[in-house]
Amino acid sequence: MQIDEAYVDSQAPNAAAIKNARGVVLKKKLAGLFRSPDGTLLFGDCKGSGAENYRPSADFSDPAKPVYRCTCPSHQFPCKHSLALLYAHAQGATFVERDAPADITEKRVKVQQRVEKKKVEADKPQKVNTSALKKKIQTQLEGLNLLESLVNDLVRAGLGALNAKSARQVEEQARQLGNAYLPGAQNALHALTGLFYRSEISSQDELKTSERERIYSAALDQLNRLHSLGKQGRKYLNSRLADPELRPETEMDIAAWLGHAWQLRELKEAGLLQTDVELLQLAFNSHDDWTRREFVETGIWLNLKTGAVQLTRNYRPYQATKHIREDDSCFHIMVCPELCVYPGNLNPRVRWEAGEPRPVTPADLARAREHAKADFRAVIKDVKTQLKSPLGDRHPFALVKYRALGRAGEEIIIEDPAGERLALANDNHDGEPATLPLLPLLPKTVRQDQVMLVRFHHDLDTQRLRAKPLSIVTGSEVVRLTY
């Protein structure tokens, strides 16, 4: 497989590991560089703080699931020494051919044995403890009683009575939702209460009157969402109890809203699986969701097989950031033998167990452009249909083809071949920077007959639908306006 620096960046657990690994190469601490005769193993010696050199390696016997090893005491995988090995390879360093060390050969055999055992276990039918699952669902129904009670109290008191102090009091009561196996409902409630104080670490929690008035529309929308969550959640849980097999809903994403953590096995058994898929990442966003106390990394991908715009999401709770690998931008085509698709709407979440990156080619960009939608009316209709659903994603994505990009009065617009226009505007979604100021800096070639990834947002005060440009796909590259 081809290893370039962008690929090595994608393998690093975080930005610090990238910096440290590059430093190892620059300081020439790699004392020996070797490769196996079949090219599937890179290994070497690296000077460290100990008396003996560390022995990092990168095993590509299964390119979709590379294995990194090192004798250093680091708890990060891959560590900076294994990454340095890859950077050296990407930068054209000479690797001497040598047989794989005996200890690595033994470990390879054990890995293969585990893979075979896992395949056998995967073929066995999974037993479900229906008695325990029924008790869990009953507990969830009791938790929904609490959610509805909290929502009703907020409605009776009025949002005008909600301030930083009372919002935190509601959150204290909402902790019981987590005990009732309803983390999704708990997070939805935090999204409402979090509007009424500044941040988790602010010393000046209380909002000013002007600030409070600005967030009332969003608060009402979130309150409506919580009401629908309780109503639809109860209907879903009761219907699940009536099913002898207690199967989760796979047509809608209500299960995830209540906090169901989908396993890949469940998605496969439900038929939510696509095979031989190639994905092109069009945009990436990383933000700190302090109301959920998590770092969230979102990748926006185009499925080159179906044309669907799909999402990957990586959640890293504050208390576990050191143990969960941080996602980053990807500038390769990700080739996935199997792609699991979560229940959802326009932009469902996806996951894969094994994927192999390859360079982006002009043919890939041509395929991406062919998938873009040229009828703005049809796109807007689909977006409005999703926004009408209280539990629908409020910021759907679409890849659209435009004839012209320019100004119409005070607004920047794109126009489709039929003359339908779509207004572009910035939003404050997830603290993402503005992108409109970047458009005039781009080459004139992007102003006509190009393809743009946009994220829609509905301004609740003006009742206008706008779109934020995130990237432009030309015949030669993907121009990202935000990372």
Buried (B, 14 or more C-beta within 10 A) or exposed (E): EEBBBBBBBBBBBBEEBBEBBBEBBEEEBBEEBBBBEEEBBBBBBBBBEEEEBBBBBBBBBBBBBBBBBBBBEBEBBBBBBBBBBBBBBBEEEEBEEBEBBEEBEEBBEEBEEEEEEEEEEEEEEEEEEEEEBEEBBEBBBEBBEBBBEBBEEBEEEEBEEBBBEBBBEBBEEBEBBBEBBBBBBBBBBBBBBBBBBBEEEEEEBEBEEEEBEEBBBBBEBBBEBBBBBBEBBBEBBEEBBEEEEBBBBBEBBBBBBBBBEBEBEBBBBBEBBBEEBBBBBBBBBBBBBBBBEBBBBBBBBBBBBEBBBBBBEBEBEEEEEEEBBBBBBBBBBBBBEBBBBBBBBBBBBBBBEEBBBBEBEEEBBEBBBEBBBBBBEEBBEBBEEBBEEBBBBBBBBBBBBBBBBEEEEEEBBBBBEEEBBBEBBBBEEEEBEEBEEBBEEBEEEBBEBBBBBBBBBBEEEEEEBBBBBBBBBBEEEBBBBBE
